Amino acid sequence: MSRAPIALFYGSSTCYTEMAAEKIRDQLGANLVDVFNIADTPIVTAGFYNHLIMGIPTWDYGELQEDWEEIWDEIDEIDFTGKKVALYGLGDQVGYPEWFLDAMGYLHAKLVALGAEPCGYWPRAGYEFEESKALTPDGEAFVGLALDEENEFDQSEARIQQWCAQVREAFGL
């Protein structure tokens, strides 16, 4: 079985993170991206790829989505040294403004500690929330693409398109 150069892993309870995964795959090119639902594919599969995209929604009060929570410790078994990783997160900046995209921040911290080379940071401008664990230390950017399908669905398409161009360049594809 031949592998695409990019693996995209996502966990999704309401289908929005999955729909974003499909849009990202289509934007980058279906031949370049293998898409995996972490509920169905062991996360250790990520170890076979050098270019990774991971999609994670934040639930309730800054919590991990259930599929991510279930495999959280298994991520530690993967050596991410030299692997470029871009993240995208889904959150609700109106309903949960104090925890906007926190899960993406948790995943970013874990992957960096395991040797990943993060890319795909996204500007904070244009979002209205109170706090987020997914911000860079200077607070100017998110550690990945920030999507809010609840309140800014109409902006997701353009954001995905712009972010994919950035990721394609970071991955050297």
Secondary structure, 3 states (H helix, E strand, C coil): CCCCCEEEEECCCCCHHHHHHHHHHHHHCHHHEEEEECCCCCHHHHHHCCEEEEEEEEECCCEECHHHHHHHHHHHHCCCCCCEEEEEEECCCCCCCCCCCHHHHHHHHHHHHCCCEEECCEECCCCCCCCCCCECCCCCEECCEEECCCCCHHHHHHHHHHHHHHHHHHHCC
